[in-house]
Amino acid sequence: METTRAIQAYCAVAVLYMALELSARKWVVLFSDGVQRRRVTVDAGDKAGLVAQIALAKAKLAVAAQAKVISCYEAGRDGFWLHRWLHSVGVDNRVIDPASIEVPQRAKRVKTDRVDVEQLMQLLVRWHSGQRCNWHEVRVPTVEQEDERRLQRERGRLKKERNGASNRIGSLLVTQGLPALPLDRRFPERLDALRCWDGSALPPQLRAELLRQWERYELAQRHMAALLAQQLQRLRQCVEGDTMAQQMRQLMRLGAVGVQSAWTLCGEIFAWREIRNRWQLGALSGFAPTPYDSGSSQREQGIGKSGISRVRPAMIELSWMWLRLQPGSELSQWFQRRFATGSKRSRRIGIVALARKLLVALWRYLRDGVIPAGAGLKTP
């Protein structure tokens, strides 16, 4: 309590703090002037009710009506629409990375909306007083930047659905001791020709399920083909001012970099994020190391994996392609010297290290135009 009083005395201008704990049905809202607190509940999405509660909190906590409102909430299923709306009504909002919020290290801990919103309020007051440790904000994209990412993310979901349908078809056939079938337009005809171990036709319900799974597979395939056509059309019709398309075309000049790799890297990182150095880039992509150095115990725990989950698998896949299609580059030769003659495990570790180095090299290529040493360009 003495700390919060000191913080309030330090602030020259009175402000109203607001922390929101969001859920599908209700929002728990905690207000504070730095000392007193007021907790209320509003229906999820009730913008008018939230504005009314802000005005009522200023009156209850004796904060001036024109005082600045500073708020925060955790990034989650609600996305960024609330952040944009709060800014439109004059609220200075922050979106917080949930992984950065302090939690007790006990085996069991109390987790309720009330406890979570109290924790958010403590972090918000400490951040406003200048204590920036354990406070990691999410960079909020614009509506256009957020929309740029949807196409590639939808493709990733479609790919999972397609693979799920394919695996399910194979599993169903195995239950009858039957081999896998090509998943093309002739699949229904081949299915009719299949016979079980005793020469009988497939059971009717099994055949019906196989056809439904094949239809799901075909639908995902058609949607993925439509998305690819949309991607290629945008790359062909690259107009001035389309930064993302220009960056993708620049990346695709390098051998081994294709449409999907370029689209993922530009849409998730390069096209709109402000990256100042390679350490930020490594942390953003989850390739940052996590050393353990306490007393006489020293070891490396591997990469943090705390960044954008879509970037890491894309970069590791691209790194394998880089080794195959850019064997004369310095990065490929470095990998060959360090890991090529080692065990399978060491090569898996090495490809992650190569992925981080390659990501930094691609970032410098886009920012400064420096082609990765020894890398070849595609012929026009």
Legacy VTK file of the C-alpha trace (Angstrom):
# vtk DataFile Version 3.0
C-alpha trace
ASCII
DATASET POLYDATA
POINTS 380 float
0.000 0.000 0.000
2.855 2.385 0.759
4.336 1.634 -2.652
1.109 2.482 -4.442
0.762 5.705 -2.441
4.295 6.665 -3.434
3.470 5.902 -7.061
0.349 8.052 -6.879
2.290 10.896 -5.300
4.944 10.627 -7.997
2.401 11.024 -10.830
1.879 14.730 -11.440
-1.409 14.210 -13.308
-4.158 11.993 -11.907
-5.131 9.112 -14.160
-7.689 6.342 -14.030
-6.284 2.858 -14.457
-8.478 0.180 -16.015
-7.659 -3.525 -16.337
-9.946 -5.852 -18.278
-10.237 -9.612 -17.969
-12.116 -10.757 -21.073
-14.230 -13.856 -21.592
-16.973 -14.978 -23.942
-19.878 -13.905 -21.702
-18.615 -11.186 -19.394
-15.795 -8.751 -18.848
-14.388 -8.202 -15.369
-13.213 -4.585 -15.180
-11.042 -3.227 -12.375
-10.584 0.530 -11.924
-8.030 2.252 -9.721
-6.661 5.693 -9.033
-3.439 4.197 -7.679
-4.829 3.582 -4.166
-8.534 2.783 -4.210
-10.031 0.127 -6.440
-13.427 -0.572 -7.909
-14.350 -3.836 -9.630
-17.401 -4.244 -11.859
-18.691 -6.713 -14.430
-20.145 -5.870 -17.836
-21.532 -8.046 -20.589
-18.975 -9.055 -23.215
-18.993 -6.561 -26.072
-21.128 -3.997 -24.237
-19.308 -0.836 -25.349
-21.940 1.560 -24.010
-21.914 -0.186 -20.644
-18.113 0.061 -20.436
-18.168 3.787 -21.242
-20.782 4.296 -18.519
-18.671 2.357 -16.008
-15.627 4.493 -16.832
-17.599 7.677 -16.085
-19.016 6.143 -12.895
-15.548 5.014 -11.747
-14.196 8.554 -12.144
-17.000 9.823 -9.940
-16.660 7.066 -7.320
-12.875 7.349 -7.096
-12.898 11.166 -7.157
-10.925 11.373 -10.396
-11.445 14.403 -12.626
-13.857 13.817 -15.491
-11.224 14.883 -18.019
-8.525 12.662 -16.498
-6.681 10.294 -18.806
-7.732 6.640 -18.798
-4.992 4.012 -19.165
-6.108 0.439 -19.740
-4.757 -2.987 -20.617
-5.931 -6.477 -21.414
-4.347 -9.767 -22.413
-4.028 -10.718 -26.072
-6.405 -13.559 -26.856
-9.495 -14.644 -28.738
-11.000 -11.138 -28.876
-8.191 -9.942 -31.111
-7.537 -6.241 -31.545
-10.959 -4.736 -32.231
-11.344 -3.724 -28.581
-7.953 -2.022 -28.623
-8.935 0.008 -31.678
-12.291 0.949 -30.185
-10.749 2.024 -26.876
-8.357 4.296 -28.740
-11.282 5.752 -30.697
-12.974 6.836 -27.439
-9.788 8.357 -26.013
-8.554 5.487 -23.819
-4.803 4.803 -23.863
-4.856 1.014 -24.144
-2.106 -1.602 -24.083
-2.382 -5.232 -25.252
-0.248 -7.486 -23.065
1.504 -10.723 -23.958
-0.069 -13.293 -21.573
3.207 -15.216 -21.291
4.896 -12.200 -19.695
2.507 -11.969 -16.730
4.017 -13.084 -13.433
2.490 -16.172 -11.814
3.301 -17.945 -8.516
5.678 -20.881 -8.838
3.659 -23.178 -6.568
2.471 -26.509 -7.874
-1.143 -25.335 -7.501
-2.215 -21.726 -7.773
-5.503 -19.893 -7.613
-6.685 -18.744 -11.023
-9.914 -16.777 -11.259
-11.004 -13.734 -13.236
-10.756 -11.692 -10.056
-7.163 -12.786 -9.386
-6.151 -12.277 -13.015
-7.551 -8.750 -13.245
-5.829 -7.817 -9.971
-2.531 -9.024 -11.423
-3.099 -6.984 -14.571
-3.808 -3.900 -12.497
-0.579 -4.314 -10.517
1.421 -4.570 -13.718
-0.341 -1.565 -15.242
0.319 0.695 -12.234
3.954 -0.408 -12.037
4.448 0.132 -15.773
2.981 3.642 -15.602
5.311 4.475 -12.704
8.346 3.516 -14.806
8.911 -0.115 -13.821
9.041 -1.700 -17.284
10.324 -5.139 -16.275
7.984 -8.103 -16.864
5.883 -5.970 -19.191
5.745 -7.105 -22.801
3.259 -5.475 -25.107
1.928 -6.994 -28.301
2.537 -4.878 -31.378
-0.947 -4.220 -32.715
-1.187 -4.290 -36.520
-3.428 -2.009 -38.493
-6.608 -3.406 -40.001
-4.856 -3.692 -43.374
-1.788 -5.377 -41.895
-3.923 -7.841 -39.974
-5.906 -8.627 -43.118
-2.655 -9.315 -45.021
-1.962 -12.301 -42.775
-5.295 -14.042 -43.224
-4.621 -15.670 -46.571
-1.478 -17.512 -45.469
-2.981 -18.479 -42.117
-6.091 -19.832 -43.830
-3.856 -21.878 -46.112
-2.155 -23.374 -43.059
-5.500 -24.408 -41.584
-6.641 -25.879 -44.903
-3.423 -27.862 -45.135
-4.076 -29.381 -41.701
-7.653 -30.240 -42.687
-6.475 -31.829 -45.933
-3.807 -33.883 -44.170
-6.318 -34.915 -41.512
-8.768 -36.176 -44.130
-5.977 -38.009 -45.976
-4.729 -39.694 -42.803
-8.262 -40.672 -41.812
-8.861 -42.335 -45.201
-5.640 -44.305 -44.851
-6.535 -45.383 -41.323
-10.010 -46.547 -42.350
-8.592 -48.631 -45.194
-6.001 -50.209 -42.900
-8.777 -51.468 -40.608
-9.830 -53.735 -43.499
-6.297 -54.698 -44.486
-6.511 -52.643 -47.674
-3.756 -50.561 -49.296
-3.872 -46.781 -49.621
-5.570 -45.327 -52.695
-4.561 -42.271 -54.737
-6.778 -39.365 -53.677
-7.741 -38.150 -57.126
-10.976 -37.897 -59.116
-11.076 -41.644 -59.683
-11.126 -42.388 -55.964
-14.852 -43.364 -55.903
-14.329 -45.788 -58.802
-11.316 -47.384 -57.126
-13.272 -47.608 -53.900
-16.027 -49.582 -55.607
-13.441 -52.043 -56.922
-11.952 -52.736 -53.474
-12.702 -56.038 -51.800
-12.212 -57.124 -48.227
-10.189 -60.174 -47.206
-13.088 -62.516 -47.972
-13.863 -60.967 -51.366
-16.906 -59.053 -50.134
-17.536 -55.382 -50.871
-16.804 -52.690 -48.326
-19.465 -52.291 -45.624
-21.904 -49.545 -46.679
-21.298 -47.225 -43.713
-17.523 -47.517 -44.072
-17.752 -46.736 -47.784
-19.983 -43.727 -47.060
-17.519 -42.387 -44.472
-14.606 -42.833 -46.884
-16.463 -40.855 -49.550
-17.236 -38.037 -47.088
-13.599 -37.865 -46.058
-12.558 -37.789 -49.727
-14.990 -34.914 -50.346
-13.415 -32.992 -47.446
-9.996 -33.658 -48.944
-11.115 -32.459 -52.369
-12.736 -29.332 -50.924
-9.559 -28.398 -49.038
-7.549 -28.998 -52.224
-9.805 -26.680 -54.251
-9.646 -23.957 -51.630
-5.853 -24.205 -51.450
-5.615 -23.974 -55.231
-7.810 -20.857 -55.175
-5.605 -19.256 -52.519
-2.465 -20.055 -54.507
-3.976 -18.465 -57.607
-4.759 -15.362 -55.560
-1.191 -15.235 -54.278
0.326 -15.578 -57.742
-1.993 -12.932 -59.179
-0.932 -10.442 -56.540
2.744 -11.137 -57.183
2.271 -10.691 -60.943
0.274 -7.486 -60.527
2.599 -5.910 -57.957
1.770 -2.189 -57.865
3.750 0.700 -56.475
3.160 1.078 -52.760
2.466 -2.622 -52.154
5.372 -3.112 -49.762
4.580 -6.715 -48.937
4.397 -7.832 -52.576
7.632 -6.005 -53.392
9.416 -7.684 -50.487
8.106 -11.095 -51.498
9.306 -10.652 -55.063
12.707 -9.554 -53.762
12.977 -12.633 -51.526
11.900 -14.938 -54.338
14.850 -13.779 -56.434
16.995 -15.941 -54.162
17.259 -19.598 -55.023
15.346 -21.900 -52.612
12.835 -19.197 -51.573
9.380 -19.916 -52.936
5.956 -18.318 -52.752
4.854 -19.808 -49.435
8.128 -19.113 -47.603
8.210 -15.520 -48.822
4.535 -14.980 -47.995
4.931 -16.332 -44.451
8.059 -14.305 -43.662
6.764 -11.036 -45.101
3.233 -11.390 -43.759
4.308 -12.303 -40.236
7.501 -10.274 -39.803
9.180 -8.250 -42.518
6.314 -6.251 -44.039
5.140 -4.399 -40.923
7.249 -5.071 -37.848
10.002 -2.674 -36.818
13.115 -4.774 -36.201
16.199 -2.936 -34.982
18.734 -5.742 -34.618
19.278 -9.464 -35.026
18.607 -10.164 -31.344
15.102 -8.777 -31.652
14.588 -10.849 -34.777
15.766 -14.009 -33.020
13.468 -13.403 -30.049
10.525 -12.582 -32.332
10.914 -15.835 -34.229
11.539 -17.957 -31.120
15.145 -18.774 -32.035
16.630 -17.015 -28.990
18.753 -19.219 -26.673
17.766 -19.913 -23.062
20.956 -20.465 -21.020
20.791 -21.794 -17.466
23.678 -20.382 -15.418
23.241 -20.657 -11.657
26.173 -21.288 -9.368
28.224 -24.158 -10.738
25.398 -25.379 -12.982
25.722 -24.157 -16.541
23.874 -25.558 -19.529
21.936 -24.495 -22.590
18.226 -25.336 -22.550
17.665 -24.847 -26.272
15.720 -22.186 -28.123
12.979 -20.328 -26.290
10.176 -20.971 -28.843
8.426 -17.893 -27.460
8.052 -16.069 -30.749
5.738 -16.452 -33.724
4.991 -20.152 -34.036
4.334 -19.982 -37.798
7.813 -18.646 -38.580
9.913 -21.407 -37.026
8.649 -24.376 -39.082
8.716 -22.240 -42.234
12.347 -21.263 -41.598
13.440 -24.822 -40.784
11.810 -26.101 -43.981
13.443 -23.273 -45.920
16.823 -24.115 -44.358
16.693 -27.690 -45.663
15.825 -26.311 -49.101
18.680 -23.820 -48.799
21.183 -26.618 -48.187
19.981 -28.443 -51.275
19.599 -25.514 -53.692
22.298 -23.154 -52.381
25.215 -25.529 -51.662
27.830 -22.900 -52.547
26.643 -20.289 -50.062
28.658 -19.572 -46.925
25.722 -20.615 -44.731
25.506 -24.039 -46.395
29.264 -24.536 -46.148
29.193 -23.545 -42.480
26.529 -26.186 -41.836
28.518 -28.824 -43.732
31.645 -28.111 -41.693
29.898 -28.089 -38.330
27.099 -30.665 -38.534
27.099 -32.694 -41.772
29.353 -35.448 -40.422
27.637 -35.630 -37.049
24.730 -37.701 -35.816
21.131 -37.251 -36.837
20.464 -35.368 -33.614
23.344 -32.977 -34.223
22.036 -32.256 -37.726
18.617 -31.433 -36.281
20.268 -29.032 -33.856
22.372 -27.596 -36.648
19.411 -26.923 -38.919
17.825 -24.781 -36.208
21.044 -22.784 -35.901
21.140 -22.431 -39.679
17.504 -21.276 -39.689
18.339 -18.420 -37.329
21.383 -17.381 -39.353
19.390 -17.565 -42.581
16.552 -15.479 -41.127
19.002 -12.745 -40.157
20.586 -12.905 -43.620
17.193 -12.537 -45.317
16.323 -9.584 -43.080
19.580 -7.834 -44.028
18.930 -8.656 -47.673
15.555 -6.905 -47.539
16.737 -3.991 -45.411
20.140 -3.255 -46.964
20.093 -5.197 -50.223
23.038 -7.379 -49.092
22.782 -10.749 -50.855
23.743 -13.657 -48.532
27.386 -14.516 -49.215
27.740 -17.054 -51.995
23.998 -17.280 -52.650
22.765 -17.516 -56.211
19.878 -15.603 -57.756
17.205 -17.108 -59.953
17.406 -16.406 -63.646
14.696 -13.964 -64.829
LINES 1 381
380 0 1 2 3 4 5 6 7 8 9 10 11 12 13 14 15 16 17 18 19 20 21 22 23 24 25 26 27 28 29 30 31 32 33 34 35 36 37 38 39 40 41 42 43 44 45 46 47 48 49 50 51 52 53 54 55 56 57 58 59 60 61 62 63 64 65 66 67 68 69 70 71 72 73 74 75 76 77 78 79 80 81 82 83 84 85 86 87 88 89 90 91 92 93 94 95 96 97 98 99 100 101 102 103 104 105 106 107 108 109 110 111 112 113 114 115 116 117 118 119 120 121 122 123 124 125 126 127 128 129 130 131 132 133 134 135 136 137 138 139 140 141 142 143 144 145 146 147 148 149 150 151 152 153 154 155 156 157 158 159 160 161 162 163 164 165 166 167 168 169 170 171 172 173 174 175 176 177 178 179 180 181 182 183 184 185 186 187 188 189 190 191 192 193 194 195 196 197 198 199 200 201 202 203 204 205 206 207 208 209 210 211 212 213 214 215 216 217 218 219 220 221 222 223 224 225 226 227 228 229 230 231 232 233 234 235 236 237 238 239 240 241 242 243 244 245 246 247 248 249 250 251 252 253 254 255 256 257 258 259 260 261 262 263 264 265 266 267 268 269 270 271 272 273 274 275 276 277 278 279 280 281 282 283 284 285 286 287 288 289 290 291 292 293 294 295 296 297 298 299 300 301 302 303 304 305 306 307 308 309 310 311 312 313 314 315 316 317 318 319 320 321 322 323 324 325 326 327 328 329 330 331 332 333 334 335 336 337 338 339 340 341 342 343 344 345 346 347 348 349 350 351 352 353 354 355 356 357 358 359 360 361 362 363 364 365 366 367 368 369 370 371 372 373 374 375 376 377 378 379
